[in-house]
Amino acid sequence: MIQRMERQFAGRTLSLEIGRMAKLAQGSCLVQYGDTVVLVATTVQDRPTHLPFFPLTIEYREKSYAAGKIPGGFFKREGRPGEKEILAARCIDRPIRPLFPEGFRNETQVACFILSADQENDADVLAMLGASVALNMSKIPFNTTVASVRVGRIKDTWVLNPTFQQLEYSDVDIVVAGSAEAITMVEGGALEVPESEILEALEVAHAGIKELCAFQDELLEGHRVPDMEWTSTAPDADLKEKVEGMAAAKVAEALNLGDKQERNQAMAAVTEDVVATLTEEDEQYAEHAKDIGEILRGIEKTTMRRQILDKGERADGRGLEDIRQITSEVGVLPRTHGSSLFTRGQTQALAVVTLGTSRDEQRIDSIDTREEVTKSFMLHYNFPPFSVGEAKPFRGTSRREVGHGNLAERAIQPLLPAYDDFPYTIRIVSDILESNGSSSMATVCGSSLALMDAGVPIKGPCAGVAMGLIQEGDELAILTDILGLEDALGDMDFKVAGTRDGVTSIQMDIKIQGLTVDVLKVALERAHKARLHILDLMDQVLSEARDDLSAYAPRIVSIQINPEKIGEIIGPKGKTIRAIQEESGATIDIDDSGLVKIAAVSGEAGARAREMIEAIVKDPEIGRIYEGPVKNTTTFGAFIEIMPGTEGLCHISELQEGRTDKTEDVLKKGDITKVKLLSIDEKGRLRLSRKAALEEELADAADNGDDAAEGADEAAQTADA
């Protein structure tokens, strides 16, 4: 049975429809907001996998036809997901994953297809809404309605689900997900907004989430089906009790080793010892090695959490609010444009800045915009296997790497100078060399230092820190600067980045049902305190941008010309601009507004290119003497280029005094000569005279000779006196 319901939400019509499309899926929903339409379908395997984690896959796919476009490239069809699709999929996965029952291991898939894009309303938050409806109406054991909203602020007014056009004027762009009871995910950025105002944004967002959850509950009434029968993959209770009795003390001892590798090796030794001991007792235990490993991880988790809650002690010996030791270096690579090495505990990021021209901008063809857009700032995050001491194949960029890079990019973006003031394409690469928690925040710190090392005039240094949470019932502990262990076994990973003046990037993931705003308030306050401490340490190394760019970075000079002169600079089939670039060694870009950008590593090359361009765009001046090459000779004279792309005729009668029988007797093609511009006719043709130029030069020489003679006489008279 088809059912469709509509509501007004944030000033626009929102509709949810079930029962018309994708009916063979376990659950499906069509969401429409404005003219943006998203279809979400969810499916599940009936049998559990043997994987040690819940195999949930979110696929968010944009269809080019949604915006009336045909995909580019040779194959003319959609390929692998782009960055926007990956980020949107992550923003659906992260809030719903903790809401599935513990021990559920059946492979589950949520597919989100963007069928129509009105280029006003973003489809990502709609896909989350559709996923919630599809899951709740299916046999999959998921029984909590959830929703996402985007919150912006325009002229001090909070706006839910702002359009793309409104976001251009907003100082906040945050996606918040949650249930009617609590917030489960936060992802977004801001223009140095104080923590108190970030909390306001979260409260506004949660009010909208409650409204959307109520809308779903109304739609789903009478459409929910009983949950499927499923078997928990939890280990046998007797085996668990036996392993706990044997290993609890050893796990506690291994847990408190401060070094990550030592701790991992100690835990591996405990696992081997337990398996060997049990196998000696009964050989059948050898078949349960995976279960034993899972039980030991559970013991490690319980031990770590109780130690923090009961004693306030962490695995590496720090207190709850302590930050690991930090060291920073800049200028670590000799030929790059800017570099830094940021180390916090056993997490280390090498950040490298490269400056380029507009030719290096990333071109993006999106269904969210009518035209192709360009991107002049990119931050790429790489997480090689050796950073965690593992030997694994190097594959393509992972979803995690895309997400972490985007988080750091959001943090840095608001601090960059305006493009008109600093017309460079900027690329930052952060290679994680060691990782033990919070590598994305190390990327933020390292990127800030590398930009200043490169001489990029950012508004101020930026730093970030990851906050954690341990919660058991009413017991709660908030952790500052979490380890990888505390991220894996804790309940929250809350990353906050910004400057001394406010937050620029924020991301929160949790493993529990949700968090209240009060808990988030404490976490934000402690993150602010930690950020100031980190910035103080960074300032000791480099507190502001260097005065000059690297000797190996291009220098870019901008000239604004009359757009009507663009064709003259380019020349026929690009002949003129190629000649300028070849002669000067500079790179030249011109946009439709007449803005000319000259990029050259050598200052002399840039100056020469500018001189040549200015000569072209400057109108020829009658009566002025020019010097240029002979481009061609004829029976009636010679054509001479007085400025790049500007030629005139020197008639044979104007080549020299007296009669000239043949042009080539005086000038040949390629000769350099001086000529005087006599006139410009109504058709713009230039009349030149070599004879007049020579006469003027002779007259000037005579005048200079008379002046020299007078000077000599005066000197002689002075000497006689």
N, C-alpha and C positions, 0 to 999 in steps of 0.2 A: 504494500500500500504506500502510495506516494504521500508524503506529508511535508509541507513547506510552511515555515513561520517567519515573520518579519518583525523587526524592532528598529526603532530609531536609536542609534548609538553614536555619540559625538557628532550629532548634526547630520548624519547620513543614514541611509537605509541599509540595514544588515539583514540578510536572509540566510536561513539554514534549511536545507532540503535533504530528505532521505527517501530511499525507496525507488529512485528513478534510474540512477546510473550505478554501474559496477556492482550489480546485485549478487554476483557469485563470490565476491569477497566476504569475509566474515563481518565486516562493517564498512560502510561508506557514507560520505557526506559531501554535499555540494554547498560551498560557501560563496556568497556574493556580497560585495561591499562596493557601492558605486557600480562601475562596470568592470571591476576586477573580480574574476571568478576562479575558484580553486576547487579541484576535486581531490578528496583524500580517501584512500582505500587501505584497509588493514587486513592482514592475513596472518595465520599462525600454523605451525606444524603440529600434528597431533601427538608426536612422540618427542621426548626431551633429547637434547644432544648430550654428548659426553664432555662438552667444553666446561672449563672451570669458571665460566662467567655467563651472564645472561646475553644470548646472541640477538640483540635488538638492532635492527637496521632502519634508519630513516632515509628515504630518498626524496629529495626536493628537486623537481625538474621544471625548468622554465621552457615553455614551448614558444618558438619564434612566431608561430602563427597568432599567438595571443596578442601580439602588438602589430599584426599585419606585416610581418617581416619574413624574409627568406634567409636561412642561415648562410653565412659566408663560407669561404673555403671551397675546396675542390668537390667534396662529397655532397654539399648542400643539405646536410641534415645535422640535427643536434648530436654533439659528441659527449665527451665526459663532462661531468658537472664543473661549472666555473666557480670562482671564489665566492660570489654572492650565494650560489646554490649550496655550497658547502657550509657557509656560515649560517644560512637559514636552517639547514638540516640539524646542525649542532644546537641551535636555539630551540629546537623541538625535542631532540634526544635528551638533553641535559635535565629539563624539568620533569619529564615523564618517567625516565628510567627508575628513579628511586621509589616510584609509586606502585611498581609491580611487586607481587609477594616475594619474600625471600625464598630462595631455593627453586624458583621457577626458571627452567632452562630450555623451554621450547622456543625454537627459532621464530621470531616475530618480526614482521615487516610492516612499516607504514610508508605508503607511497603518496606523495603530494604532487599533483600536476597543476601547473598554472595554465589555465585554459584561455583566460582573457585578462589583458592588462590595460587599464585605463590611463596609466602613466600619471596617476594622481595618488592612488592608494596602494601602499606596499602590500604584497601578498604574503609576506612571511608570518605576520601575526595571524592572518586568516587561516593559514595552513595549520597552525597550532590549534586553533579553535576547531577546525574540521577533524584533526587527529583525535582530539578529546571525545568528540561526538562518536566518531567511528569506533574507537576503542570501547567506549562505554556501552554501545549498543551491540557489541559482538560477544562471542563466548569467551573471549580472552579475559583472564582474571585481572581486570583493571576497572575499579569501581569508584573512581574519584573524578569529578568534572574539574578540568583545569582550563586556563585560558592565558593568552598573552596580550599585552597592549604595549603600544609605543607611547611614550610621554615626551612632550616637548614644552618649551616655554618661550612665548613670544610677547615681548613688551610686558614682562612680569605677570603674564597670564598663562596658567598651565593648560595645555591642550592635549587631549587624548587622541591617539592615532592621527597626528598631523599629516597633511599631504606632503608630497615631495617638495612642492613649491613653498609650503609653510616652513619646512625644515631649514630652508636656506636662511631664514630669519630667526631661527631658534638657537639658544645657547645651551640647550640640553637635547640629547637624542639617546634615550635609554629604553630598551625593551625589558619589560618585567613580566615574569610568568608566575602563576601560583594558583592555588585553590581558593575557595571561599574563606578558608580558615587562615591561610598563611602564604607567604611568598616562597617560591621554590627556586627561582633563577633571576639573575640580573645581568644585563649585558648592555654596555653603551659607553657614551662619551659626553664630555661637557667642556665648556670654555672657562676653565678655572673657576668652577662653582664651589662655594663652601659646602662642607659636609652637612650642615643643618638644612641647606636647600636641597641637597640630594635626598635627604630623608623625606622632605615634603613631596618630592617627585614620586618616591616609592609609595607614600600614603595615597596620593592621587591615583597612581596606577592600580593599587590594590582595590580601591573603590570601584574602578572600572572592571577589574577582574571579577569581583563579586557579582556585578550586574550581568556579566557574560555567563558566569556559572549558573546563575538562576535561569537565564534564558535557555541554556542547554537542558537543565533539569526539566523544564516545562516541555521541551521538545521530546525528550527521551521517555517521558511518562507513557507507559504501556508498550514501549519498544525495546526495553532491555530484555535480554535472554539469560537463562542460567549460565553460570560459568562452566567451562569445560572441565572434565575430570583431568587432573594432572598429578604427577608424582614428584614430590620434592626430592632433590638430589642430595639432601643433607646426609652426612655419614651416619652409620649405625650408632645408636646411643651407647651401647655397651663398649664398642670400640673407642668412642669418644671419651668415655669415663676412664678406660684403661690408659689411653695415651696421655690424658691430663694428669693422671697420677704419676706417670713415669717422667713427664717432661716439663711440668709447670715451673719447677725451680730452675732448670737449665735454660728455659726460654727467657725467664726473668733476668738471668745473668747475661745472656747474649744480647738482650734488648738494650741493656744499659752500656754497651760499648759505643763510644762516641763516634768512631769512624764507621762510615757506611759499609765499606768493603769488609772490614773486620766483623761487623754485625751480620752481614749477609753470609759470610763464610761460617760464622759460629752457628747461625740458624741452619745452614745446610748440613753441618756436622751433627747437630741435634737430630735432624730428620733422618740422616743415615743411621745414626745410633739406635733410634727408636725402631726403624724398620728392621734393622739387623736383629735387635733383641727380640722383637715379636716374631720374626721369621724362625728364629731358633726355637721358640716356644711352639709355634705352629706354622707350617709352611704356607698355609692358605693366606696368611697375612701379607705375603709377598704380592698378592694380587690386589691388595688394598693400599698400595703405596700412594696413589693420588688422594685417597680419602684421608690417609694419615697426614699428608702434607697440608690438606685443607683444615684438618683439626688443629694442627700446629699453628697455622696462620690465625685461626680463631683464638687460640691461647695467647698468641702474641698481641692480638688486637685487644683482648680483654685485659691483659696485664698492663699494656701501655695506657689504656684508658683509665684503669683504676689507679695507677701510679700518679697520673696527672690529677685526677679528681680527689684522691685521698691525701696526697703529699705535695701536690703542686710541682712535681719534678718531671722533667722531660727526658727523653732517651739520651740526649747529648749533654745532660746536666744543667741546662739553662732553666731559668725561671720562666713563668708564663709570658712575660712581656719583654724578655731579653732578645736582642738581635745578635746574630752571629757576627764574627769578626769580618770586617770589610776592608779590602784593599783595592785601589784604583790606579791605573796607569793610562797615560795618553801618549799618542805619537809612537806606538809600538811597532808600526810597520813603515819602512822608509819611503816607499814609492806610492803609497795610497794617499788619497786626498785628506783623510782624517781617520783616526783609529783609536780604540781604547780597549783595555782589558779590565773587566769588572769582576771581582771575585767576592762572594759572600759565603763563608763557610766552605762547603764542598760543591758550590754552584759557581760556574765560571762562564762568562759570555765574552766573546771577542766580537766587537762591533766595528764595522768598517763603513765609511761614508764615501760615496762616489758622486761627483758633480758632473752633470751633463747638460746638453742643450735641449731645446724643444724637440729636436729630432729623436731624443731618447724617451720621450713621454710614452706612457702606456696607452694604447688605443683600446677603448672598450665599446663594444656594440651590445647594448642592453635593451631588454624589453621595457625597461622603466623610463627610457628616454626616446624621443623621436629621432634624434640624430646621434651619430657616434660621438662619444665624449673622450676626453684625454685626462690622464692622471699624471701629475708632475712630481708626486711624492710616493715612494714605495718603501715598505719595510719588510724584508724577507727573513724569516726565522728558520733555522736549520737545526735538527736534533739528530746528529749522527749516533750510531750505536755505541761507539767507544765512550761517549759522554757518560754512560752508565756502566761501563766496563763489560759490554756485551759484544759478541761477534755475530752480527746478523747481516743479511744482504742489504745493500743500499737500493731502495726502491724509489718511486716517485714521491713527490711531496705529499705527506699524510694530511688528513683532515685536522689532526691536532696541530701540526706545524702551521697550517693556514690560519687556524683559530688564534694561536698564540701570536703570530705575526700581526694579525689584525688588531688584537688587543693592544700591543705595543705601538702600532701605527696610530691608533686612536689617541694614545697618550701623548705622542709627540706632535701630531698634526696641528693642534691649536697654537703651538709655540713657534711655528715657522714664520719667517718674514713674509709679507705680501709678495706675490709673484712679480708685481710691477717693480718692487724695490730690489728683489733678488731673483732675477729671471733664470733660475737654474732648475733643471730636473735633478731631484735628489733621490738617491737610492741608498738605503742602509741594509746591510746584511749582518745578521747576528748569528754567529756560529756558536752553538753551545758546546763547550769543550769539557765541562764537568757538570753533572746535574744531581742535586740532592734537594730538590724542592725549589719552587719559585723561580724557574729559569726565565719565564716571561717577564717577571719584574726585574731580573738582572739585565734582560735585554733593554728595558726602558732606561735603566740607569746608564748602561754602557752606551746606548744610542745617544743619549743627551751629551755625554762626555765627548763622543766621537764627533758630533756635530760642532761642538765648540772648538774641538781640535782642528776641524776643517775650516774654521773661520766663518761658519754660517751664523748670522746674527739672530739667534733664537731669543725669545722674550725672556727666558730664564731657565735655569736647570730644572730637570724633571726626574723624579724618582718614584719607585713603587715598592710595595710590600704585600705579601700574601698573609692573610689572617686565617686562623683555623678555629675549630670548635669541637669540643667533646661534651656530649650531653647524654645523661642517663636519668630519665625521669625528671625530677626537679633539680638535679645536680647539673652544674654547667660550668665550663671553663673555656675562656676565649684565649687563643694562642697567637702570639705575634711572630712573624717570620717563620712559617712552618717548614719542617723537613719533609722530604718525600714520604717518609714513613707516616708522619702525622697527616699528610694529605690522603694517603691510601687507607689508613685505618681510622681516620677521624670522620667528622660529620659535615665539614664545610671547607671549601676553598674559596676565600673571599679576597680577590685581588683589587687593590686600590692604588692608582697612580696619579701623580699630579705635581704641582709646584708648591711653593710656600703660600700662594694665594688661593689655591683651590684644586678641586679634582678635575682631571682631564680624561680619565678612563677608569672603568669599573666593571668587574665581572664576578659573579657569585654562582657557585655550584654547591649543592648540598646532597647528602645521602639519606636524609630523614624526610619526614612528611612536609616540613616547612618551617619557616622562621618568622617570629614576630618582629615588628618594627623596633621594639625596645632592644632586642638582641643586636639587631643591625646597627642601632645607634651607638652602643658600646663598642662594637667592632670598628665602626668608622672613626670614633674618637681615638681609639688606640692606634689605628692605622695612620691617622694624622700625626700623632706624636712620633711614631716610628719614622714616618716620611721626613719629618724635620731633622731627625737625628741623622738619617742617611744623607740628606742634602748637606748638612754641616760637614760630613766626612768627604763628600765629593768636592765641596768648595775648596777644601785644603789642597786639592790636586789641580783643579781648573774651575774657576767660578764664573767666567764669561768667555765669549767667543774670542778667538785670537784676532789680532788686528788685520791680518792679511790671509789670503788663501794660500794653499800649498803651491809650491813652485811648479807642480805637475798638474794643477787643476786649470781648466780653461778660464780665461777672463772674458766676460760677456759685457759688451757695450751695446746700448740700445739707442737707435736714432728714429725719430718720428718724421716720416716724409709724407708728402702729398700722395694719397692713394693713386692719383692719376699717373704718377711717375713709376709705379711698380713695374709696368711693362718695360720701361726703359732700362731698369736695373737688371731685369731678367734677360731681356734681349730676345732675338728670334731663336726659338727652340732652346732657350737657356744659355745661349752662347755668351752673353755678356757676364752673367753671374758666374759662370764656370771660369771665365777668364780672370775675373777678380779673385776668385778662390785659389786658382792655380798660381797667380802671380804673388798674392799676399800670404798664402798658407793658412788663411782663416776660413772658418765655416760660417756661412751666412744663411739666415732664415728670415723670411718676410711673411707677415700675415696680411689678411685682406684690409686691415685698418691702416696699413702703411707703416706698421712698427717693424723696423729692421733690427735684427739681433746679430751681432758679430761676435763670434767666439773664437778665441785663439789662446794657446798656452803662452806664446810670446807676445809681449806688449807691442813690439815693433810690427808684428804681423797684423794685429788688430788695428793699429794706427794707420797702416798702409791701406787696409781694406776700407776703413772709414773715410780716408782721404779720397779714395777712388769713387766711393758711393756718393759722397758729397759733391764731387766734381760732376757726376752724372745728373744728380737732381737739381743742381744749381743751373739756372738759366744762363745761356751764353750771353756775354756782355760785349756790346758793340764798342769798338775802339780798343779792346784789350788784346794783348799779344799772348798767344797760346803756343805750346810746343806739343807735337804729336807725330805719329807715324804716317807715312804715305800708304794709304790702303789700296789705291789703284791709280794707274795713269792712263790717259786717253790722248787723242790727237789735239784736244782743245784744253787740256790742263790736267791737274792732279786732284784726287780726292784725299783729303787729309783729316784724320780723326783728332779733333781738338780736345775732346773729353770722351771717356768710355761710352761708346754707343752713339756719339754725336759727330757727324762728318760734315764737311763743307767743301766747296769747289774753289780751288785756286786756279783761275783762268790762266792760260799760257802767257797772256800779256802781263800778268801780275807776278810772274815767277822771278823776274830780274829786270834791271834797267836795260833798255834796248830791246832789239828783236830777238825772239827765241824761235828757232825753226822746229825744234822737236822737244817735247816735254822731257824725255829721258836724258836730254843733254844736261838738264839741271837737277831733276829729281827722278829717282827710281823707286819702285815699290819696296817698302820696308825702311826707307830712309827716314830719319828723324829730322824734322825741320821746324822752324818757328814761323808763324803766320799771324797776321793781324786780321781780326774780324771787322770787315768793312760795313756789312749790312745784313739784314735778315728780311727776305721778301714776305709777301702775304701768305705764301704757302709754307713758310717756315724754313726755306732753303737758305743756307749760309754762304755768303760771298767772302772769300779769304784773299789775302795778298801777302805773298812772301816778300815782294819788293818793298811794300810799306813797312813791314817788320824790320827789314834790314836798314832802311833809311832811318827809322826811329832809333835803332840800336846805335847807328853811327852818330846820330845827333846827341844821344845820351853820352857816348864815349867822348865826343868833343867837349861837351859841357863838363864832364868829369876831368878832362885834361886841363881846361881853363881853371877849374877850381884848384887842381893840384899845383898849377903854376903860381896862382895867387898865394897859395899856402907857402910855397917855397920862397917867394919874394919876402913875405912877412917874416919868415924864419930868418932869412939872411939879414934883414934890417934889424931884427932883434939882436942878432949876434954882433953886428957892427956897433950897436949902441952899447 
